[in-house]
Amino acid sequence: MSAGKALVTGSRGFAGGWLCRALLDRGVEVAGLDRPPTGDRISSLALLGIEGEVDDIQMDLLDREGVNESIDRFSPDLVFHLAAQTQVGEANASPLPTLEVNVTGTWNLLEAVRRLDQGTRTVVASSDKAYGAQADLPYREEAPLLASYPYDVSKAAADLIARSYWSTYGMPVAVTRFANLYGGGDLNFARLIPETIGAILSGRAPVLRSDGTPERDYLYVTDAADAYLAVADALESGDRAGGEAFNAGSGRPWSVLEVVEMICDVSGAQAEPEILGSGTPEGEIDRQFLDSGKIADICGWTPRVELADGLTATYEWYEEHPEAVARQSVD
């Protein structure tokens, strides 16, 4: 990727912060577009020590005119759209805000980029949840999107909308469908890995919303940042990536209990989890994992970090950042 100007939506979030850091490491000028901060929430940019290096655009993606003005003013060569409502439980309880942010926010951004009319490459973060529950695993990109629940449907809709801008307008757009991301700096303690690590460091039992049997594919956050960049590079180097979807994951599923046991091994703790569920939580998919052959073929990306190594690095990050663990009792 040649140095230039990149806009990252959702820049204060977990994945957004790590992507901003990867872009800065490449010498790219970076702007982050995110909603104004509320309360005393800690930005991932601050946790990663790069807050002052990213141009902060405080903007709600539902503000169409504001998004248009921001895109026109910054005039990016490259856009990464990561902003989204990501909580499955919250989406099930209150679907409208999720649909507004994940669907309307996506087309507002794409329209702003289209108005710019300068061939800006755009990578839109979809999700492996867009595939829905399917018997034929691993998920491959040619599989139909069979989303059933509000969050999953919102990501499938955004996925289709984004790729339509390639088909209809020739915009260099691609979407990513990543496995569950993990790593240092994730302040969403409703997720398994931050909850388990935070519980161990706080001296309590990890709380599981399931019975521990659901299986997921996991992707370390630096591998995810590299995958975003690899897709962007492929959009620049030719037309094989335009309008395409790209999976990225480890290629195998891990059960909730397996992940908890691995974290206990890393920490040396003998933590017995508190199991609240009797199966897979309502509105969630029981088993998921991804085939990443297409992104390897077209974009030259393969994961570098094995789960055991990634969990070790993640645990060490939270040990070194007690201010992040303290958020468990605040958020």
N, C-alpha and C positions, 0 to 999 in steps of 0.2 A: 504494500500500500504506500503510495507516494504521500508525503506530508501535505496537509491541507487543512480544511476546517470540517470538524465533525460535530453534529448535534446529537446528544443522547437524551431521550425523554426518560423520565424515571431515574434521573442521575443520582438522586440522594438515596435511592434504594440499594439493596444488597448487591444485585448483579450490576446495576448501573454504575455504582461506585468503582467496582473492579474493572469494568469495561473502560471507564474514564481513565483509570490509571494505566491500563494497557495502551490506550491511545496516546496518552501523554508520553509514555515510554518510547513511542514511535516518532515523537516530535510533531504530533498533530495538535493544532489549536482546537480546544474543546470547549463547547458550551453545553450546559446542562439545562434542560427545560423540565421543571417540576412544579407542583403546586406549592404555594407559600407554606413554610413550615408551621406546624401548630404545636402549641404547648412547649414542652421542653424535649421534644424528640431529638435524638442525636442523628446527624446525617452520616451516611456511610463515607461520604467524601471527607468528613472530619475525622472519622475513625481511621481512615487510610492515610491521613496527613496530606491530602491534596486539595482541600476545600478552596484555598486561595489561588489554585492554578486553573480552576474551571470557571468560566464565565457563567454566572448564575442568572438564569432567566426564570423568574417566578411567574408561572402561568398555568392556568387550568386548561387542559385540552378541550374542555367543553366550550371555552371562549373562542369561537371560530375566528372572529376578527383579530383578537389578540394573538392567536397562533399564526395567522397570516402575516401580521406585522412583525412578529418575532422572526419568522422564517425569512421574510424579505430583508430584515435588518442584518441578520447574521450571515445569510446567504451561504449555507453549508454546501460542501462538495459531497458530503456523506451524512446520512441520518440513520440512527439506530433507535427504533421505537420499542422501548422496554416498559414504558409506563402502563400500569394496569392495576386493577383490583384483583388480588391474587388469592384471597381467602375463600376456600371452597365452602366452609361453614357459613361465612358471612353472605356469600352469594345465594346459598340455599334459603337463608332466613330473609334476605332482602335483595331480590334479584335486580330491581330496577337500577340502583346505582352501579351495579356491576355491568349491566348491559350498556348503560350510558357511557361509562368510562372506557370499557374495553371495545365497544363497537363504534359509537359515535366519535369517541376520541381518536380512534384509528382513522376513520374517513376524514375527519377534520384535518389531521396531520397530513394525510396523503394528498388532499386537495390543496393544502398550502404548498407542498412540495411541487405539485403539478403546476401551480400558478407561477412558481419560480422559473420554470421552463429552462433549466440549464443542465439537464441530464444528471441530476443529483441521485446518487445510488442510495437505496433505502432498504434496510434490513428490518423486518418486522418480527418481533418475538411472538410466535404462536406458542403452542404447548403440546406435549404428548397427550394431554387430557383431551385434545380435540378429536383423537381417534375414538374415544369412548371405549366401552367394554367389547372386546373382540376375542373370539376363540383362537384365531390364527395369530400366534405370536412367534417372533418379535414383530412389532409394528414396522411396516415398510411404507415409504412415502406414497406408493400407488394405492394403498388401502383406502377405502372410503372413510370419510369422517362421520362417525356414528355417535356423536356427542348426545347425551341425554339430559344432563343436569345444567343449571344456569351458568356456572363458571365455564364448564366444558363447551357449552353451546356458544358462549360469548367469544371464546378463543377460536372456535371453528369458524364463526362468522367473520371475525377479524382476519383470519387466515385467507378465506375466500375473497374477501374484499380486497386485501392487499394484492393478491395474485391477479385480480381482475385489472389492476392498473398496468400490469405488463401486457396482458392480452389486448386491452382496449386502447391504451395510449402509448405503448412501447416504453413505459417508464422502467428503468432498471431496478426492479423490486424483487426481493426474494424473502421467504419466511423461514423461520427456524422453529423446530419442534424438539425441545430439549427435555431430557430426563430431569428428575428432581435435583435442583442445584443445592449445594451445601458448601460451607467454608466459613472462615472467620468473618465477622461483621454482620452476620444475619441476625437481626433483632426481632425476627418474627418467631417468638417462642411458642407459637402454636404448632410449629414444625417439629418433627421428631428429633432431629440432630441438635438444634439449639436447646430444646427442652431437656433432652437427656444430659447434655454437657452442663447446662446451667444447674440442673438438679444436683448432679454429682458435686459440682463446685460449691453448691450451697448446702450440702450435707443432707439432702432429702432424697426420697425415692422418685425416679422419673415417673411421670404420669402418661399412660398410653390410652388413647381414645379408642383403640381397637383391642382385639384379643391377641395381637402380636403376629398374626398369620399373614396379613396383606403384604404383597411383595411389590417393590418398586425398583426402578433403575436409578442410579445416582451419578451425578456429574459434578466434579470439583469445579469451583467457581473460576479458577484461572484457566482451566480447560474450556469452560464455557466462553470466557472472554476471547480466547484464541479462536474458538469456532466462529463467533460473530465476525471477527476480523478476517478469517479465511473465506467466509461467504462474501464479505464485502470485496475482498481481493478478486474473487472469481467473477463478481459483477463487473469489475473494472477490466479484467483481462479478456473477456469474450462474452458470448451470448448463451453459453451452456447453463448459466445460473439464473438468467432472467426468468421470472415467473415460476421458479421452482421452490419446492419445500425441501428442507434438509433436517433430518434427524441427527441428534448427537447424544450419545449415552455411552455407558460402559459395555453394553451388549449382554448383560445378564441381570436377573432380578435378585434382590435381597429382601428377606422378610424383615419386618419391624424388629422382631426379637433378635435376629442375627445382627442387625445394626446396633442395637442396645448392648449386646454382648461384646461386640468389637470395641465400642466406646469404653465399656468397663475394663476390658483388657488393656486399652491404652492408658486409662487413668489409674489402674490398679485398685479400683473400688469394687466392693462386693455389693452392688446395688440391686435390690429386688424391685422390679418395676411395679407400680400400682396400676393394675389393668382395669379400666373402666368399661370397656366394650365387650361384646360377646360375638364379635365377627368383624366385618368391615363396616365402618361408620356409614350411616345413611347418606346417600348422595355421592359416594366415592366409589372408585373402581378397585376391584379386588387384586388384580395382577396386571402389571405393565412392564414391558421393557422394549428397547429399541434396537433396530438394525441400523448401523451407521455406515454402511458400505457406500452409499451415494455421496456423502460429504467427503469421504476418503478419496473417492474416484475423481470427483469434479473439483473439489477445493483443497485436496491434499491434507486434510485434517484427520488426526487420530488422537484419542485421549492419551495423556501422558501419566496421569496420576491414578494409581490404584486406590481402591476404597480404603484399605487399611492405612496407607500412607496419608491419604487426604484427611481421614479422621484424626490421625495423629497431629497433623499440622493444624487442623481446626481446633482440637482440644488445647493445644499449646497457645493458639491465638487467644482463646477466651481466658486462659490462665493469665496471659499477659495484659488483658484488658478487663479488669474487674468492673470498670464503669459500664461495660456492655452487659455483663451478667446481672448487674444491679437493675437493669431495665426489666428483668423478669417480674419484679414486684411492683413496677411502676406502670407498665403498659397494659 
